[in-house]
């Protein structure tokens, strides 16, 4: 069974190099809403089985759409 893992890597600031791991798209989007940060300040790495997707400097709407498409892709 291929499970989705989404790594949100901190790119700037005093926590540079820190990351959070999420297992679904709503949790990732909730993280950005909760912290008040913008996704373009982070590197997003999503894995599902042998597939990997890397996202850098993107707006919240496009990020959510791309992660949802990646999550349901076979």
C-alpha positions as CSV (number, residue, x, y, z in Angstrom):
1,X,0.0,0.0,0.0
2,X,1.4,3.4,-1.1
3,X,1.0,6.0,1.6
4,X,1.3,9.7,1.0
5,X,3.9,11.6,2.9
6,X,4.3,15.4,2.5
7,X,7.4,17.0,3.9
8,X,7.3,20.8,4.5
9,X,10.9,22.0,4.7
10,X,11.7,25.4,6.2
11,X,13.7,27.4,3.7
12,X,14.4,30.7,5.5
13,X,14.8,32.1,9.0
14,X,16.1,30.8,12.3
15,X,14.5,27.4,11.8
16,X,16.2,26.8,8.5
17,X,16.4,23.1,7.8
18,X,13.6,22.1,10.1
19,X,10.7,20.2,8.6
20,X,7.2,18.9,9.3
21,X,5.7,15.7,7.9
22,X,2.0,15.4,7.0
23,X,-0.1,12.5,5.7
24,X,-2.8,14.4,3.9
25,X,-3.4,17.6,2.0
26,X,-5.8,19.3,4.4
27,X,-3.2,19.0,7.2
28,X,-0.6,20.8,5.1
29,X,-3.0,23.6,4.2
30,X,-4.1,23.8,7.8
31,X,-0.5,24.2,8.8
32,X,-0.1,27.2,6.5
33,X,-3.4,28.8,7.8
34,X,-2.5,28.1,11.4
35,X,1.0,29.6,11.3
36,X,0.1,32.4,9.0
37,X,3.1,31.7,6.7
38,X,3.0,31.5,2.9
39,X,3.9,28.3,1.0
40,X,6.5,30.1,-1.2
41,X,8.8,30.3,1.8
42,X,9.0,26.5,2.0
43,X,10.1,23.6,-0.1
44,X,7.4,20.9,-0.4
45,X,8.3,17.3,-1.0
46,X,5.6,14.7,-1.5
47,X,6.2,11.0,-1.8
48,X,3.8,8.1,-2.6
49,X,5.3,4.7,-3.1
50,X,8.0,5.2,-5.7
51,X,6.7,8.5,-7.0
52,X,8.1,11.8,-5.7
53,X,7.0,15.4,-6.4
54,X,9.0,18.5,-5.4
55,X,7.4,21.9,-5.3
56,X,9.2,25.2,-4.7
57,X,7.8,28.8,-4.7
58,X,4.1,28.3,-5.3
59,X,0.9,30.0,-4.3
60,X,-1.5,28.3,-1.9
61,X,-4.3,27.5,-4.5
62,X,-1.9,25.9,-6.9
63,X,-0.2,24.0,-4.1
64,X,-3.4,22.5,-2.9
65,X,-4.5,21.5,-6.4
66,X,-1.2,19.9,-7.3
67,X,-1.0,18.0,-4.0
68,X,-4.6,16.7,-4.5
69,X,-3.8,15.6,-8.0
70,X,-0.6,13.8,-6.8
71,X,-2.6,12.2,-4.0
72,X,-5.2,10.6,-6.2
73,X,-2.8,9.7,-9.1
74,X,-2.1,6.0,-9.5
